[in-house]
Amino acid sequence: MKEFVLDDIDIPGTGFGDDDLNEEQRAVVEAGGGPMLVIAGAGSGKTRALTYRVARLIDRGVPASRILLLTFTNRAATEMAARVDGLVGSAARGTWHGTFHAIARRLLREFGDRLGYPPGFGILDREDSESLMKQCIGSIVEPTAGTRFPRAGVLVQVLSRAANTGRTTRDVFVDEYPRFVEHAVDVERVLVAYQGRKFECGVMDFDDLLLCWRRLLDEHADLREGLTRRFEHVLVDEYQDTNRIQAELVDLMSSGHGNLMVVGDDCQSIYSFRGADHRNIVEFPERHPGTRLFKLETNYRSSPEIVALANASIARNRSRYEKVLRAEAPAGSTPWHVRCTTEDEQAAFVAQRLLQLRDEGVVLDDIAVLYRAHWQSMQLQIELGRRGIPFRVHSGQRFFEQRHVKDALAFLRAANNPRDELAFARVVGLGEGIGARTAARMFAHLRTFDDFKEGLQSDELSAIAGKRGVRAWKAIADVLGRLAGGAFATDAAGALELVVERFYDAYAMAAFDNGQNRVRELTSLAELASRYATLDEFLASAALAGEVSGVDQIEAGERDERVVLSSVHQSKGLEFAAVFVIWLSEDRFPSAQATDDDLEEERRLFYVAVTRAKRELYLTTPVTTFERGAGVIALRDSPFVRELDDPRAPVFERVSLVRRTR
């Protein structure tokens, strides 16, 4: 066969000049080495500053492979990499960019053997972790009449909380789940067993990725020194969202040279419930002597009126860096504060006003209704449905967490890592007549074989499956056997197609009322898998896609306009032409559970909400509500509204509702 040698094309970048940056951004981009803290206000172009900084380093001769850029979402990492590539072209190839968990996975693939893990270790998502925890509970705890042992999900959360905050599991359990304190001893036994079982199976959960990364740096000085030499510059996006272990990793990875730049907004630190520590960004200069502080205060998103309201609100927080946003957008309308008699009236106002906005040319996709807690959208959803106004709730199950997707991927995981008992149990559990105990016995027998493919053909396994399960088992074993042995190591798409064609197509049609749609989604997933060089890379990407960090993205591809309903937490990073912030009543926003110590984070949450708006902002307050057992009760305005109600310096306009009689 004739061969044609294709040259490696040097793709030039588009270049970058001073006109692309404002003075604040340029100072960040052109700065030398050493520790740098960039306080980037809402809508101030932090992504531009960060990507231009990477491009400038490369332009100055720093090899791309010696730059580490850490983000909180895969989307952010991909976007930044594309922007850098657009600036410097092929010179950007080799930059290490990705989420903390993705970078951890890459390093542990390379060095995990030092901790006793196989190169192809599996990654558990939340459901897998709960399944394994449930097994450990069942093997250790004897059911006792009259008592309730914490569910597997609670214990997984205990471990995660401990890992992310640096507290002991016992302290987390006792402090946050006091109703289960009588089980503290058994809980410790279960957690120890869970950690051991993960190691036996050659798998890690999301928290293990970061913990093992830190272990490598803590326990292997030669490796730590080597990695700090490998990465000459470390840059971190959304630094205000880091938890304790992430901050420690950042410090360790830059300890050899101190070339660390972190970018974030202390006023948008709102994820303490996930373990994020506001002190990381506030105390950064103390941990890194000689830190240079930069501020991005030019807001390109919101109108001056919205920016003024945001500044007035956040100025009341004490624990923050001083900054005042300056709006570049033209003047707009003054934000409204609307006091509604009831929550029904609130819903009616929102529905009517957003229809008016639509008539004025604002598309529904560019309108958002934000709230402190999801339950606060219930009445509004009813009202929108009654009026026939389409909406989407900005939350829900991710694609890779759907049952049929996880089922199909379990086949690939089981064949790729024969030690992955959870994947095997999920696959076998699809077979009619095979329960969890039978699956466990089958896996135990399978582990006695050195060759996975040979073990699948064992007559003993068919016998364990029993008369009710043997037929399904043989179909499953056939698929696993075809996948095993590395035949599909570089063909993830082919592996998925095999699973669908030889098993899951028929299974889906029998198991789901929308089986055809599910099979179609798996076919689309195979198209995605074809973009990966190896099965291992695809499985790792699929597992990490289920990570709970950063913001869920609104699903694309739908032509119909829909109003966006979202909690404030899930709206971070998004922007809309018009924003309604509802339920701004005392004990609703801020939350009734918020203590005085929490009030500053609650105000930061309010700040995030209002800075999502570009041109129109509406704040609504129901002044009464109905509570079961109490009847109709009066509600005060949220303190975040009351403290802004200054007639000498008004930042919003009070709007009263008048009922039109027919």
Protein Blocks (a to p, Z undefined) as FASTA:
>chain_A
ZZddddddddddebjafklpcfklmmmmmpcedjddddddehklpmmmmmmmmmmmmmno
pafklcccddfbfklmmmmmmmmmmmnommlgoiacddfklmmmmmmmmmmmmnopafkl
ccddfklmmmmmmmmmmmmmccdehiacddfklmmmmmmmmmmnopafklmmmmmmmmlm
mmmmmmmmmmmmmmmmmmmnopacfklmmmmmmmmmmmmmklmmmmmmmmmbdcdehkll
pcfklmmmmmmmmmmnopacddddfklccklmnopafklmmmmmmmmghiacdddfbdfk
bcfklmmmmmmmmmmpmbdcddddddfbdcdddddddddfblmlmmmmmmmmmmmmmmno
pafklpccddfbfklmmmmmmmmmmnopacdddedjdfklpfklmmmmmmmmmmmmmmlm
mlmmmmmmmpghiafklmmmmmmmmmmpmblklmmmpmklmmmnommlmmmmmmmmmmmm
mmggolmmmmmklmmmmmmmmmmmmmmmmmpmklmmmmmmmmmmmmmmmmpfbfklmmmm
mmmmmpcghjddddehiabdcdddddfklmgoiacfbdcdehiaghklccfklcfklmmm
mmmmmmmmmmmpfkbccddddfbdcdehklpadddddfklmmmmcfklccbdcddddddd
ZZ
